[in-house]
Amino acid sequence: MQLRFLGIIPNTPVDDSPTIWVDDDTGDLLIQSYKATEDEVKACQEVGSIPGHSTNVPDHETIIRLPAVMLKYIPQSEDRRSEVPRT
């Protein structure tokens, strides 16, 4: 695994710092951020995703809340950059 730091929310306390890294080998993102609240998880489950897909969150997964200011750190292909709102 070859990780590369992408960004952190500026001016956050030393122990409260949403951060994003990318695995250069796979392109996967690793995201440290705020845990979704129980109400947020329930709302995600109520909205669902695709028909027939479970809304349960397995033990090896979680739902996080990524602050909008962090979107600027998510890599996008050149043709998709204009579609993503930046903050």
C-alpha positions in Angstrom: 0.0 0.0 0.0 1.4 3.4 -1.1 -0.5 6.1 0.7 -0.4 9.8 -0.2 -1.8 12.6 2.0 -4.4 14.7 0.1 -5.7 17.2 2.7 -6.9 18.1 6.1 -9.5 20.7 7.3 -7.4 23.8 8.1 -7.4 25.3 11.5 -8.9 22.2 13.3 -7.7 21.2 16.8 -4.9 18.6 16.9 -7.3 15.8 17.9 -10.3 16.7 15.6 -9.0 16.7 12.1 -10.9 15.2 9.2 -8.2 14.0 6.8 -8.0 12.3 3.4 -5.4 10.0 1.9 -5.3 8.1 -1.4 -3.8 4.6 -1.9 -1.8 5.2 -5.1 -1.7 1.5 -5.8 -5.5 1.1 -6.0 -6.9 4.7 -6.1 -8.9 4.0 -3.0 -9.5 6.9 -0.6 -8.9 6.5 3.1 -11.0 9.1 5.1 -10.8 10.1 8.7 -13.9 12.0 9.5 -16.8 12.4 11.9 -18.9 9.3 12.6 -22.4 9.7 11.4 -24.9 10.0 14.2 -27.6 7.3 14.8 -30.2 9.6 13.3 -28.0 10.1 10.2 -27.4 6.4 9.8 -31.2 5.8 10.1 -31.9 8.5 7.5 -29.4 6.8 5.1 -31.1 3.5 5.7 -34.6 5.0 5.0 -33.4 6.6 1.8 -31.6 3.4 0.7 -29.6 3.0 -2.4 -30.6 0.6 -5.2 -33.7 -1.6 -5.3 -33.1 -4.9 -3.5 -29.9 -3.9 -1.8 -29.7 -4.2 2.0 -29.7 -1.0 4.0 -27.9 -2.7 6.9 -24.4 -1.4 7.7 -22.2 -4.5 8.2 -19.7 -4.6 11.1 -16.7 -4.1 8.7 -18.2 -0.9 7.3 -19.3 2.4 8.7 -21.0 5.7 7.6 -19.0 8.8 8.0 -19.9 12.5 7.6 -17.5 14.2 5.3 -17.6 18.0 5.6 -18.2 19.8 2.3 -15.0 21.7 2.6 -13.2 18.3 2.2 -14.6 17.7 -1.3 -11.8 19.8 -2.8 -9.3 17.1 -1.8 -11.1 14.2 -3.6 -9.3 13.4 -6.8 -11.5 13.7 -10.0 -10.8 12.8 -13.6 -10.3 15.8 -15.8 -13.7 15.4 -17.5 -15.6 15.2 -14.1 -13.9 18.2 -12.4 -16.5 20.7 -13.7 -19.4 18.6 -12.4 -18.3 18.6 -8.7 -19.1 21.6 -6.6 -16.1 23.1 -4.9 -16.0 25.0 -1.7 
